[in-house]
Amino acid sequence: MTTATETIRPPGRSLQRTTRTAAPTIRILIAEENRLFLDATFHLFGMIRDFELVRGVLCPDAVVDEVRRTRPLVVVLGTGAAGHSRLDLARKVIAVSPLSRVVLLAVRPTQALVDRAVAVGVLSVVPTHAPVKHLIDAIRGVADGLLTLDASLFDAPDTADRILGEREREILRLTAMGMPIKDIATKLFLAPGTVRNLTSSLIKRLGARNRFDAVRIARECGWL
């Protein structure tokens, strides 16, 4: 059984020999903590003639070392890196392998997130609700060194104001500082029960595992 700290190596395939004669291969490393998504993506990409899967990485802490060692042309950073800033991870990947191009997957990409990602050096942000063809086209685009972004990311208004109120943002900011519920309540002149209820609502609304994961999601969406 493969553990979360191991990497997935693609099996040898005659397909790769055919690929090299048909078109230049795009060497890809995929980083994703969700094993099911990682396995499914490996299986799919393994059937694409111009894709060569060099590694699948389950543990975010192993990504930079694997990129340094394998020097992929494209690095796909998935959504699962709980407790890790994927923008910081993207920055580190580009620092150790400047020729590698980064594609970032995001559950709720906002224009603020896209702007921050592009500033770091990411060449594509792909929503997880997009068709798989969008991800394939994004990989091919960034492999050519092109900034490849879905126009719909800029057409939709930023949803921060609709999803988070100012009071909720403040709770998340104080949570990010490590404050317990009781101290947040004192700081905001609220009852502890009110803060607990607001925090529970935030966790549910953002699809987070806990209040600190809610902070991570809000940050990655550019809402804090």
trRosetta pair geometry for C-beta under 8 A, 3 or more apart (Angstrom, degrees):
i j d omega theta_ij theta_ji phi_ij phi_ji
2 6 4.8 -124 -163 73 86 133
2 8 6.6 24 -150 -83 166 84
2 35 7.6 155 84 -132 113 126
2 58 7.2 142 140 -16 113 150
3 6 5.1 100 54 -4 71 103
3 58 7.8 -172 116 80 45 147
4 33 6.8 22 -150 -147 109 86
4 35 7.9 -99 -97 -60 74 110
4 58 4.9 -133 -153 130 52 123
4 59 5.4 104 145 -73 75 92
5 58 7.2 -79 -45 80 10 106
5 59 4.7 29 -117 -44 47 152
5 61 7.8 -22 -128 62 87 112
5 62 6.7 128 -165 -40 63 133
6 58 6.5 29 67 30 56 123
6 59 7.7 97 21 -7 25 113
7 55 5.3 -15 174 -168 129 106
7 56 6.3 153 -173 77 73 51
7 57 5.0 -26 -115 -100 97 64
7 58 7.0 -165 -101 9 43 80
7 62 6.4 -144 -61 132 104 144
7 66 6.0 142 -98 -102 151 140
8 38 6.5 145 9 147 148 122
8 39 7.5 -161 -122 -88 165 67
8 42 6.4 -82 122 -75 141 157
8 55 7.0 133 70 -170 59 54
8 56 3.5 -11 56 60 112 111
8 57 7.7 -134 22 -57 77 27
8 58 7.2 89 -21 -35 97 97
9 55 6.6 -25 -100 -112 58 68
9 56 7.9 -135 -51 27 21 82
10 13 7.4 -59 151 -5 108 110
10 42 6.6 -166 -98 -162 90 111
10 46 6.5 169 -146 -99 120 111
10 52 8.0 -161 52 180 162 60
10 53 4.2 123 -61 89 141 107
10 54 7.2 -67 8 -99 118 11
10 55 7.8 -110 -12 -76 88 28
10 56 7.7 106 -55 -14 78 99
12 16 7.8 -86 -162 18 58 130
13 16 5.5 111 76 -11 85 91
13 46 6.8 129 -25 -171 163 105
14 17 5.5 -45 -169 29 59 113
14 18 6.7 58 138 -17 75 101
15 18 5.6 -58 -155 39 39 112
15 19 6.2 46 148 -28 71 104
15 46 7.2 102 68 171 156 75
15 47 7.7 -97 -143 -120 161 37
15 49 7.4 -128 -179 -119 99 58
16 19 5.3 -47 -146 30 35 118
16 20 6.6 37 157 -23 64 100
16 25 7.1 20 -151 -97 81 152
16 52 5.9 72 -125 -114 106 104
17 20 6.1 -52 -153 29 32 110
17 21 7.1 20 154 -9 62 105
18 21 6.2 -67 -158 39 34 103
18 22 6.1 20 154 -14 71 117
18 49 7.0 -80 112 -144 102 97
19 22 5.8 -70 -143 42 29 104
19 23 6.7 -57 -173 56 67 76
19 25 5.2 66 135 -85 123 105
19 49 5.1 172 -108 177 85 65
19 50 6.0 156 -158 -98 105 34
19 51 7.7 -104 -135 47 149 36
19 52 6.7 170 103 -65 157 95
20 24 8.0 25 -135 -123 54 33
20 25 6.1 -38 -85 -27 69 114
22 49 5.7 -44 85 165 145 129
22 50 7.4 -115 96 -75 103 80
23 49 6.5 83 35 120 116 107
23 50 4.5 -45 94 -96 126 111
24 50 6.8 41 81 -152 49 106
25 50 5.9 -172 -117 -169 46 55
25 51 7.0 74 -160 -170 82 6
25 52 4.2 41 170 -19 131 120
26 50 5.7 53 2 139 95 89
26 51 5.5 -34 63 -109 96 55
26 52 6.7 169 73 23 41 78
26 73 5.5 -111 -160 71 66 134
26 74 5.8 17 169 3 107 124
26 139 6.4 121 135 150 153 104
26 140 6.8 -119 -51 -101 160 58
26 143 4.5 -58 -123 -111 122 151
27 52 5.0 -31 -100 77 61 108
27 54 5.0 36 -174 -33 97 125
27 70 7.6 -159 159 152 125 101
27 71 7.8 34 104 105 144 65
27 72 4.6 -145 122 -141 93 69
27 73 4.7 109 52 4 81 92
27 74 7.2 160 84 25 49 74
28 45 6.6 -92 69 179 149 150
28 51 5.9 -17 2 -160 131 95
28 52 6.8 151 15 75 78 50
28 53 5.7 -39 70 -106 96 54
28 54 6.6 165 66 13 38 85
28 72 5.8 75 -138 -170 12 132
28 73 7.2 -45 -70 58 52 81
28 74 4.8 -21 -108 73 79 101
28 75 7.6 159 -159 -89 59 28
28 76 6.5 19 -172 -8 107 107
28 139 6.6 -6 -101 -156 131 133
29 54 5.6 -48 -72 68 80 100
29 55 4.8 3 -124 62 93 92
29 56 7.5 179 -162 -84 60 31
29 57 6.7 26 175 -8 103 110
29 63 7.9 133 139 -151 128 80
29 66 6.3 155 -154 126 144 114
29 67 6.2 -156 61 -91 163 75
29 70 6.1 126 -72 84 128 138
29 72 4.0 -161 -12 -8 98 156
29 74 7.5 -178 30 94 63 54
29 75 5.0 -14 68 -113 99 74
29 76 7.2 -170 93 26 49 70
29 100 8.0 -22 30 -145 117 131
30 38 6.2 159 116 -135 122 82
30 41 5.7 169 -151 109 167 139
30 42 7.1 -140 39 -69 144 80
30 45 7.7 172 -41 8 137 157
30 53 7.3 -29 -1 -140 108 101
30 55 7.6 -163 34 100 61 56
30 56 5.0 -11 67 -118 98 76
30 57 7.1 -178 92 25 49 71
30 75 7.9 166 -87 -162 28 51
30 76 4.7 -12 -115 63 73 111
30 78 6.9 52 178 -39 87 108
31 56 7.8 166 -84 -165 32 50
31 57 4.5 -19 -109 68 77 108
31 60 6.7 85 174 -107 123 59
31 63 4.6 17 -109 -108 147 120
31 75 6.8 15 -3 -178 109 95
31 76 6.9 -179 27 89 66 58
31 77 5.3 -10 64 -117 112 58
31 78 6.0 -148 98 13 58 88
31 81 7.4 20 138 -63 110 116
31 89 7.7 -141 107 156 158 141
32 37 5.4 -101 153 94 146 113
32 38 4.5 -179 74 -73 113 95
32 41 7.3 96 19 20 154 145
32 56 7.4 -42 38 -167 92 93
32 57 7.7 116 21 75 48 61
32 58 7.2 -34 84 -114 51 49
32 76 7.7 -16 -41 112 106 98
32 77 8.0 148 -69 -173 69 33
32 78 3.0 52 -101 7 93 157
32 79 7.4 24 -132 31 93 55
32 80 5.3 86 -169 20 63 121
32 105 8.0 16 -96 37 111 142
33 58 5.9 81 -123 -174 47 66
33 59 7.3 68 -102 -94 87 31
33 60 6.9 -33 -59 -35 109 90
33 78 7.0 -155 15 86 61 124
33 80 3.2 -143 45 125 96 128
33 81 6.1 149 -20 -78 119 43
33 82 6.9 -77 47 6 166 87
34 37 4.0 46 99 18 117 114
34 38 6.3 162 88 -17 61 87
34 78 6.7 -127 28 149 98 147
34 79 7.6 11 -6 64 125 84
34 80 4.6 -173 -22 -69 83 144
35 38 5.5 -57 -144 39 32 113
35 39 6.1 30 160 -18 68 107
35 58 6.4 8 -86 -117 81 123
36 39 6.1 -56 -146 37 27 107
36 40 6.2 23 156 -16 63 111
37 40 5.8 -59 -145 40 29 110
37 41 6.1 28 158 -19 65 109
37 78 6.5 130 112 -144 137 146
37 80 7.5 174 45 -36 137 128
38 41 5.9 -57 -146 37 27 109
38 42 6.4 29 155 -20 63 107
38 56 5.0 119 -178 -178 112 129
38 58 6.5 -81 -25 -89 171 80
38 78 7.4 -87 -75 -36 84 159
39 42 5.7 -54 -149 35 30 113
39 43 6.4 30 154 -20 64 105
39 56 7.9 108 -74 157 43 168
40 43 5.8 -54 -151 34 31 111
40 44 6.3 27 154 -15 65 108
41 44 5.7 -57 -146 40 32 109
41 45 5.9 22 162 -11 69 112
41 56 7.7 146 79 -115 107 124
41 76 7.8 -141 172 95 152 152
42 45 6.2 -59 -136 44 25 103
42 46 6.0 34 159 -31 61 110
42 53 5.8 94 -138 -150 80 165
42 56 5.5 -53 -72 -57 124 144
43 46 5.8 -56 -151 27 24 117
43 47 7.4 15 154 -15 56 104
44 47 6.3 -69 -168 31 34 104
44 48 7.3 30 144 -25 67 105
44 132 6.9 -86 176 -174 157 147
45 48 5.5 -50 -155 21 48 116
45 51 4.7 -105 -177 132 90 153
45 53 5.5 110 105 -64 121 114
46 51 7.5 -104 -83 96 20 113
46 53 6.0 -48 -79 1 77 132
48 51 4.1 47 84 13 111 119
48 136 6.8 -168 -113 -134 154 120
50 140 7.5 59 94 -104 134 104
51 139 7.4 27 -102 126 112 147
53 56 7.0 -1 180 -46 118 91
54 70 4.8 143 143 177 133 135
54 72 5.1 -163 40 -89 137 104
55 66 5.3 -150 120 -180 159 127
55 70 5.5 -151 -8 -36 129 169
55 72 7.3 -123 31 -53 96 128
57 60 7.9 107 131 -91 113 26
57 62 5.3 -158 -158 92 116 105
57 63 5.2 143 113 -93 157 68
57 66 5.2 -162 -79 28 133 162
58 62 7.8 32 59 43 58 131
59 62 4.4 71 79 5 102 110
59 63 7.6 -148 98 -33 58 74
60 63 5.7 -28 -159 -12 45 118
60 81 4.2 88 -80 -133 138 109
60 84 4.4 -134 145 -16 165 169
60 89 6.3 -82 -165 -102 106 144
62 65 5.8 -67 -163 48 56 109
62 66 5.7 52 146 -24 85 111
63 66 5.9 -66 -150 39 28 108
63 67 6.2 25 158 -18 67 108
63 75 7.7 92 -175 -165 109 129
63 77 7.7 43 -148 -108 155 94
63 89 6.1 37 75 -167 149 117
63 92 8.0 101 95 91 106 118
63 93 6.7 -52 139 -81 111 107
64 67 5.8 -55 -148 37 30 110
64 68 6.3 32 153 -21 64 107
64 89 7.5 -132 -56 -153 94 75
64 92 5.0 -51 -98 136 125 120
64 93 6.3 -130 -105 -82 70 60
64 96 5.7 108 -168 7 90 153
65 68 5.6 -53 -147 36 31 114
65 69 6.3 24 156 -15 65 110
66 69 5.8 -59 -145 40 31 108
66 70 5.8 -2 169 6 69 115
67 70 6.6 -68 -127 51 23 88
67 71 7.2 80 174 -84 56 30
67 72 6.6 -78 -129 24 73 94
67 75 6.0 -5 -106 -91 122 139
67 93 5.1 167 -73 -140 179 86
67 96 6.0 109 99 87 110 119
67 97 5.0 -124 154 1 103 139
67 100 6.1 -34 -164 -49 115 172
68 71 7.6 5 -175 -62 19 70
68 96 4.6 -62 -82 161 95 131
68 97 6.4 -152 -92 -49 45 103
71 97 5.6 179 -122 -134 65 126
71 99 7.2 27 -169 68 98 113
71 100 6.9 -142 -161 -62 51 105
72 75 5.8 124 78 -69 123 74
72 97 7.6 62 46 145 59 160
72 100 5.8 63 78 -122 69 111
73 99 7.2 -57 -123 136 60 93
73 100 6.5 177 -165 -121 16 58
73 101 6.5 0 156 21 65 95
73 143 5.6 49 135 -130 126 87
74 100 7.0 156 -95 -164 13 75
74 101 5.3 -29 -106 68 67 91
74 102 7.7 149 -161 -93 59 21
74 103 6.3 19 -175 -6 105 109
74 139 5.3 80 174 -153 167 87
74 142 5.9 108 -116 93 108 113
74 143 5.5 -54 -53 -77 120 86
75 90 8.0 167 95 -123 124 70
75 93 5.3 -125 73 -179 168 148
75 97 7.9 116 -35 75 132 133
75 100 5.2 40 -16 168 110 123
75 101 7.2 176 23 82 73 39
75 102 5.1 -25 69 -106 99 70
75 103 7.2 -178 88 27 47 70
76 102 8.0 148 -91 -160 25 55
76 103 4.8 -19 -109 69 71 108
76 105 6.9 43 178 -26 92 105
76 135 7.7 49 -130 -170 136 111
76 139 7.0 -34 -71 -93 114 110
77 81 7.3 -31 -176 -15 98 133
77 86 5.2 140 149 -163 136 114
77 89 6.2 141 -130 101 141 124
77 90 6.1 -94 -14 -75 157 91
77 93 7.7 -143 -62 -15 121 156
77 102 6.3 9 -7 -166 112 103
77 103 7.1 179 22 86 70 53
77 104 5.2 -15 63 -113 108 65
77 105 6.7 -155 93 20 57 78
78 81 7.3 134 79 -24 75 86
78 105 5.2 -6 -133 44 43 132
79 86 8.0 -56 -120 -54 37 155
79 105 5.1 -86 -44 105 88 106
79 106 6.7 136 -99 -113 103 25
79 107 5.7 91 -142 -43 145 91
79 128 6.1 -20 -37 -67 147 135
81 84 3.9 -65 157 61 112 118
81 86 5.5 135 49 -75 136 92
81 89 6.6 -63 -179 -22 174 157
82 209 7.2 9 -131 15 141 139
82 213 6.3 -27 -144 -114 105 106
82 216 7.0 124 -145 83 58 172
83 212 8.0 28 -95 131 76 119
83 216 7.2 -79 -71 -83 25 149
84 88 7.3 -128 175 64 76 110
84 89 5.9 47 155 -48 118 125
85 88 3.9 68 86 9 111 110
85 89 6.6 176 94 -12 57 83
85 216 7.7 -145 -87 -141 63 91
85 219 7.3 -65 -115 119 100 133
85 220 7.5 -177 -141 -81 67 93
86 89 5.0 -49 -144 38 41 117
86 90 6.2 49 152 -25 68 98
86 104 6.3 124 137 -139 128 111
86 220 6.6 50 31 -123 106 124
87 90 5.5 -45 -146 32 34 114
87 91 6.5 39 151 -21 62 102
87 104 7.9 15 -84 -113 64 151
87 116 6.0 -32 -120 136 151 110
87 117 6.2 -119 -108 -98 100 65
87 120 5.3 -165 -168 -53 89 160
87 122 7.7 -82 -123 -28 73 130
87 220 7.4 179 -19 -121 104 78
88 91 5.5 -51 -151 33 34 115
88 92 6.5 32 151 -18 65 104
89 92 5.7 -54 -150 36 33 110
89 93 6.4 38 151 -23 66 104
90 93 5.6 -52 -148 33 32 114
90 94 6.4 27 156 -14 65 106
90 102 4.8 111 -144 172 101 166
90 104 6.4 -36 -77 -75 140 116
90 117 7.0 33 62 -147 170 80
90 120 5.2 77 98 129 118 137
90 121 6.7 -180 145 67 104 89
90 122 5.2 -21 -174 -69 153 102
91 94 6.1 -59 -151 39 28 107
91 95 6.3 31 151 -24 64 108
91 120 5.0 -93 -72 -161 88 108
91 121 6.9 117 -106 27 57 114
92 95 5.5 -54 -146 33 33 115
92 96 6.4 16 162 -8 67 106
93 96 6.5 -66 -149 42 26 97
93 97 6.3 -39 173 43 64 100
93 100 6.1 -92 156 94 98 136
93 102 5.9 113 88 -83 137 122
94 97 7.0 -86 -131 69 22 62
94 98 6.2 51 178 -112 67 49
94 100 6.7 -139 -102 72 51 92
94 102 6.4 -74 -59 -21 99 125
94 120 7.4 157 13 150 144 82
94 121 4.5 53 -99 99 171 151
95 98 7.5 10 -138 -70 15 76
97 100 4.0 44 113 -5 115 119
101 123 5.0 -23 -170 16 104 140
101 142 4.1 174 141 157 136 106
101 143 6.5 -156 45 -82 142 35
101 145 6.9 -144 -83 -98 139 45
102 121 6.7 77 27 109 122 85
102 122 4.7 -76 93 -118 111 70
102 123 6.4 134 60 16 59 80
102 124 7.8 -163 107 40 53 70
102 142 7.5 -114 59 -177 26 152
103 122 7.4 110 -111 -166 17 94
103 123 7.0 -48 -78 68 61 83
103 124 4.5 -13 -121 70 82 108
103 125 7.8 171 -166 -85 59 24
103 126 6.2 16 177 -5 105 116
103 135 7.4 105 160 -153 147 78
103 138 5.5 110 -129 130 129 118
103 139 6.0 -57 -38 -86 156 68
103 142 5.8 -159 -64 13 94 157
104 117 5.4 -116 27 -144 154 140
104 122 5.0 -11 -15 -152 119 146
104 124 7.0 179 28 94 66 56
104 125 4.9 -20 71 -110 102 70
104 126 7.2 168 84 22 47 71
105 125 8.0 146 -101 -162 15 56
105 126 5.4 -34 -106 72 64 94
105 127 7.9 69 -160 -170 65 8
105 128 5.7 71 177 -76 104 84
105 135 7.7 4 -93 -111 104 119
106 109 3.9 98 88 -67 136 91
106 113 6.2 131 -144 137 161 150
106 125 5.6 -1 5 -173 126 101
106 126 7.2 147 22 71 75 42
106 127 6.2 -50 75 -105 79 49
106 128 6.9 -135 87 -22 29 88
106 220 6.8 -167 -133 150 105 110
106 221 7.7 137 -177 -93 120 65
107 127 7.6 45 -172 -156 14 70
107 128 5.2 -16 -104 16 52 129
107 207 7.4 -128 165 66 158 141
107 217 7.5 -33 53 -142 133 104
108 127 7.7 38 -109 -132 20 99
108 159 7.4 -84 179 52 121 129
108 217 7.8 56 33 -179 117 99
108 221 5.2 -2 90 -109 106 120
109 113 5.2 -129 -149 79 65 132
109 114 6.0 70 175 -55 109 92
109 125 5.0 138 -133 146 147 123
109 126 7.9 158 -29 86 149 13
109 127 5.3 -117 16 -82 113 82
109 153 5.7 -36 113 -127 119 115
109 221 7.5 -156 -118 -126 21 68
110 113 4.9 100 51 6 73 99
110 114 7.1 -135 97 -3 40 87
110 153 7.9 137 -171 -167 14 86
110 158 5.0 62 -165 -128 120 85
110 159 6.7 -131 -100 27 114 79
110 160 6.9 41 -123 -43 164 94
110 221 5.2 71 -1 -179 117 77
110 222 5.0 -127 72 47 121 118
110 223 7.3 103 9 -55 158 82
111 114 5.4 -52 -146 38 36 114
111 115 6.1 40 154 -23 67 104
111 153 6.5 137 -85 152 66 83
111 154 6.0 84 -102 -111 112 60
111 158 5.7 -89 32 -71 99 97
111 222 7.6 -100 78 70 47 160
112 115 5.8 -52 -148 34 29 112
112 116 6.5 25 155 -15 63 107
112 158 6.1 58 -15 -118 104 134
112 160 7.6 23 7 -38 143 133
112 221 7.3 58 71 144 110 52
112 222 2.7 168 106 150 115 151
112 223 7.4 140 67 -57 149 44
113 116 5.8 -58 -149 39 32 108
113 117 6.1 31 154 -21 67 109
113 125 6.8 140 119 -149 100 157
113 220 6.2 42 -121 158 124 55
113 221 5.6 -67 -52 -149 128 27
113 222 4.3 -135 -51 -23 65 112
114 117 5.7 -56 -145 37 29 112
114 118 6.2 27 158 -17 66 107
114 125 5.0 -131 -108 29 81 151
114 149 6.5 79 -156 -138 130 135
114 153 5.5 104 -59 155 152 136
114 154 7.7 -94 70 -68 161 80
115 118 6.0 -56 -146 37 27 108
115 119 6.4 31 153 -22 62 108
115 222 7.5 79 45 -112 97 152
116 119 5.6 -55 -149 34 31 115
116 120 6.6 33 152 -21 63 104
116 222 6.1 179 -4 -93 129 109
117 120 5.7 -56 -156 32 33 112
117 122 3.9 -45 167 49 94 139
117 125 5.3 107 73 -68 162 120
118 121 7.7 90 -174 -46 32 8
118 122 6.1 -84 -80 65 36 81
118 123 7.8 78 -118 -102 73 28
118 125 8.0 -79 -48 -22 82 113
118 147 7.0 40 -129 -140 113 124
118 149 8.0 -29 -74 -64 123 137
122 125 6.5 64 130 -61 133 83
123 141 7.5 -165 141 112 115 92
123 142 4.0 131 96 -122 133 109
123 145 7.6 -125 -124 -161 153 31
123 146 7.0 110 -179 93 123 38
123 147 5.4 -128 -155 -109 75 51
123 148 6.2 45 144 21 90 81
124 138 4.2 141 174 -170 158 113
124 139 7.8 -116 49 -64 156 38
124 141 6.6 109 -71 78 135 116
124 142 5.1 -105 -10 -51 117 125
124 147 7.4 162 -69 -166 65 46
124 148 4.3 -14 -91 73 115 91
124 149 6.3 -168 -129 -75 62 58
125 149 6.4 23 39 -120 83 92
125 153 6.8 100 83 -115 113 161
126 130 5.6 -102 -177 39 86 143
126 134 6.0 150 -145 124 109 105
126 135 5.2 85 -174 -96 163 77
126 138 5.2 -119 -71 -5 121 169
126 150 7.4 97 -120 -19 56 118
127 130 4.7 115 68 -28 85 99
127 134 7.9 -7 49 112 78 152
127 150 7.0 -61 2 34 103 151
127 153 7.4 -177 -40 -83 110 99
130 134 3.9 -71 155 58 125 153
130 135 6.7 140 94 -40 117 80
130 150 6.8 -144 -103 -63 139 156
131 134 5.2 113 64 -9 71 97
132 135 5.6 -50 -161 34 49 111
132 136 6.4 49 144 -19 73 103
133 136 5.4 -53 -147 38 38 113
133 137 6.1 37 155 -18 70 105
134 137 5.9 -55 -146 39 29 108
134 138 6.2 33 152 -23 63 107
134 150 6.6 6 -158 -77 128 123
135 138 5.5 -52 -146 34 31 114
135 139 6.5 34 154 -21 64 102
136 139 5.9 -53 -152 32 30 111
136 140 6.6 25 152 -13 63 106
137 140 5.7 -56 -149 40 34 110
137 141 6.2 36 152 -23 67 107
137 148 7.2 -168 128 -176 80 137
138 141 5.6 -56 -147 36 31 113
138 142 6.3 20 161 -11 67 106
138 148 4.8 164 -136 113 65 131
139 142 6.3 -58 -143 41 27 101
139 143 6.2 36 154 -28 62 108
140 143 5.5 -51 -147 30 30 118
140 144 7.0 23 155 -12 61 104
141 144 6.1 -66 -162 38 32 104
141 146 4.6 -83 177 73 85 115
141 147 8.0 -41 146 93 116 15
141 148 3.3 102 103 -76 146 143
142 145 7.2 53 -172 -82 42 13
142 146 6.4 -112 -88 60 34 63
142 147 7.9 44 -99 -105 78 24
142 148 5.5 -104 -48 16 77 121
149 153 5.9 -84 174 40 103 138
149 154 7.6 68 133 -25 125 108
150 153 5.1 104 77 -17 85 99
151 154 6.0 -64 -168 40 51 102
151 155 6.2 51 140 -28 79 108
152 155 5.2 -53 -139 33 44 115
152 156 6.3 34 168 -17 74 103
153 156 7.1 -57 -148 33 21 99
156 159 7.5 -17 148 -41 111 98
158 161 7.4 81 104 2 90 88
158 222 7.5 -85 -140 94 124 118
159 162 4.9 -60 -166 47 75 112
159 163 5.3 60 136 -18 96 110
160 163 6.1 -70 -141 45 26 99
160 164 5.7 -38 -175 42 69 105
160 221 7.3 157 -85 126 91 112
160 222 7.4 -94 -65 99 129 77
160 223 4.2 170 -121 -122 111 95
161 164 7.4 -68 -109 64 18 65
163 205 6.6 156 -165 152 90 126
163 206 7.7 93 171 -81 125 81
163 223 7.2 -66 76 -118 118 153
164 168 4.7 -136 -157 90 80 122
164 169 5.2 94 150 -60 124 85
164 172 7.5 -37 -144 -2 138 140
164 202 7.6 46 -110 -121 93 103
164 218 6.8 70 -65 -128 154 121
164 223 5.6 105 21 173 145 134
165 168 4.8 94 53 9 74 103
165 169 7.1 -133 98 -6 39 87
166 169 5.5 -50 -148 34 35 114
166 170 6.5 37 153 -21 65 103
167 170 5.7 -54 -152 34 31 112
167 171 6.7 34 149 -20 64 102
167 188 7.3 98 -151 -164 89 139
167 198 7.1 -86 125 -148 108 154
168 171 5.5 -48 -150 32 36 113
168 172 6.5 35 152 -16 65 103
168 198 6.1 -150 -101 177 82 112
168 201 8.0 -89 -112 89 126 109
168 202 5.8 159 -160 -84 114 118
169 172 5.7 -57 -152 38 33 110
169 173 6.3 35 151 -22 67 104
169 218 7.6 171 -121 -176 71 145
169 223 7.0 -132 -109 149 104 92
169 224 6.4 169 -155 -105 92 76
170 173 5.6 -49 -145 34 34 113
170 174 6.4 28 157 -13 65 105
170 188 6.4 126 121 -99 130 125
171 174 6.0 -59 -148 41 29 106
171 175 6.2 34 151 -23 64 108
171 184 6.0 67 -135 -179 74 138
171 188 7.2 -27 -79 -41 77 159
171 195 6.4 169 -125 -146 123 88
171 198 5.8 176 -45 115 169 126
171 199 6.3 -140 160 -78 137 82
171 202 7.1 -161 92 -29 129 155
172 175 5.4 -51 -144 36 33 116
172 176 6.4 40 153 -25 64 102
172 202 6.9 -168 -69 -167 104 157
172 214 6.4 -116 -115 120 107 101
172 215 5.2 159 -168 -101 91 75
172 218 5.3 1 -177 47 159 164
172 224 5.9 -115 113 -91 124 129
173 176 5.7 -51 -154 29 31 115
173 177 7.0 29 148 -17 61 102
173 224 6.2 167 -79 -152 82 114
174 177 5.6 -52 -156 32 39 113
174 179 4.6 -38 163 36 91 140
174 183 7.7 -161 170 108 122 93
174 184 4.7 135 113 -114 141 98
174 187 6.1 169 -121 72 150 154
174 188 7.6 -117 -14 -39 159 111
175 178 7.8 71 176 -56 36 13
175 179 6.4 -90 -91 53 31 85
175 184 6.9 5 -62 -82 70 144
175 199 7.5 130 -78 -120 140 116
175 211 5.2 -120 -151 150 145 113
175 212 6.6 -154 156 -88 110 57
175 214 7.5 14 101 74 159 105
175 215 5.4 -150 99 -63 112 125
176 212 7.9 122 -98 -133 51 70
176 215 4.6 157 -77 -155 89 141
176 219 7.7 107 -103 -58 139 125
176 224 7.2 124 -34 171 152 158
179 183 4.5 -124 -168 88 101 119
179 184 5.0 124 119 -59 126 84
179 187 7.1 -26 -165 -6 161 143
180 183 5.1 90 58 12 75 102
180 184 7.1 -138 99 -6 37 90
181 184 5.7 -59 -150 36 31 112
181 185 6.3 33 154 -23 66 105
181 192 5.6 81 134 -155 104 92
181 195 5.2 156 -164 106 87 125
181 196 5.8 33 -155 -72 145 80
181 199 6.9 -91 -109 -9 106 155
182 185 5.7 -54 -153 32 31 114
182 186 6.6 30 151 -17 64 104
182 192 5.3 -14 -102 -103 62 124
183 186 5.6 -51 -149 36 36 112
183 187 6.2 38 152 -21 66 106
184 187 5.6 -56 -148 37 31 113
184 188 6.1 5 162 2 67 113
184 190 7.8 -23 124 54 77 115
184 195 5.2 137 97 -149 113 150
185 188 6.4 -72 -142 50 24 93
185 190 4.8 -106 -144 80 71 80
185 191 6.2 -36 -157 140 127 14
185 192 4.4 -83 -38 -81 165 56
185 194 7.0 122 -122 58 104 91
185 195 4.6 -116 -74 -14 89 138
186 189 7.6 22 -174 -74 28 38
188 195 7.2 130 52 -86 132 113
190 194 4.5 -113 173 79 111 130
190 195 5.5 125 101 -50 128 91
191 194 4.5 98 60 -2 83 103
191 195 7.4 -155 92 -3 47 82
192 195 5.7 -56 -152 37 37 110
192 196 6.3 39 151 -21 69 104
193 196 5.5 -51 -147 35 34 114
193 197 6.3 34 154 -19 66 105
194 197 5.8 -55 -148 37 30 110
194 198 6.3 27 155 -15 65 107
195 198 5.8 -55 -144 41 31 109
195 199 6.0 32 155 -21 65 109
196 199 5.7 -58 -146 38 28 111
196 200 6.3 29 155 -20 64 106
197 200 5.8 -52 -145 35 30 111
197 201 6.4 31 154 -19 62 106
198 201 5.7 -54 -150 36 32 114
198 202 6.5 35 151 -21 64 104
199 202 5.6 -52 -150 34 33 113
199 203 6.4 36 153 -21 66 103
199 211 5.1 -18 -169 -102 117 121
199 214 7.6 175 -162 39 73 160
200 203 5.7 -50 -149 33 32 113
200 204 6.5 28 154 -14 64 107
201 204 5.9 -59 -150 40 30 109
201 205 6.0 26 156 -18 67 113
202 205 5.8 -59 -140 40 28 108
202 206 6.0 7 168 -2 67 114
202 208 7.3 -2 129 26 78 132
202 211 7.2 62 83 -125 120 76
202 214 5.0 76 133 -165 107 152
203 206 6.6 -69 -141 47 20 96
203 208 4.7 -99 -144 67 65 103
203 209 7.7 -79 -159 81 107 14
203 210 6.5 -28 -123 -149 129 17
203 211 6.1 -70 -71 -79 111 55
203 213 7.6 69 -132 70 88 99
203 214 5.2 -93 -93 -60 60 129
204 207 7.7 23 179 -71 28 36
206 214 4.9 117 58 -131 147 83
206 217 4.7 141 172 91 124 148
206 218 6.7 -59 -116 -55 150 82
207 217 7.2 151 65 -117 80 163
208 211 7.4 90 117 -98 142 17
208 213 4.0 159 -167 102 100 100
208 214 3.9 -116 -3 -68 170 69
208 216 7.6 139 -126 50 115 92
208 217 5.5 -128 -81 -1 104 136
209 213 4.4 77 40 6 83 164
210 213 5.1 97 48 10 64 103
210 214 7.2 -113 104 -8 37 90
211 214 5.3 -46 -152 29 38 119
211 215 6.9 45 148 -22 63 96
212 215 5.4 -41 -156 26 41 116
212 216 6.9 45 145 -19 63 99
213 216 5.4 -46 -152 32 41 116
213 217 6.5 41 151 -19 68 102
214 217 5.8 -51 -147 36 33 110
214 218 6.3 32 155 -17 65 107
215 218 5.9 -59 -147 39 28 109
215 219 6.2 29 155 -20 65 109
215 224 7.2 11 -158 -30 70 165
216 219 5.8 -60 -151 36 28 111
216 220 6.3 19 158 -14 65 110
217 220 6.0 -60 -146 39 29 106
217 221 6.3 22 157 -13 65 110
218 221 5.9 -61 -147 41 29 107
218 223 4.5 -86 -168 68 81 114
218 224 4.9 73 128 -27 107 110
219 222 7.6 41 176 -70 32 24
219 223 7.4 -92 -69 49 21 72
219 224 5.0 -46 -87 46 66 119
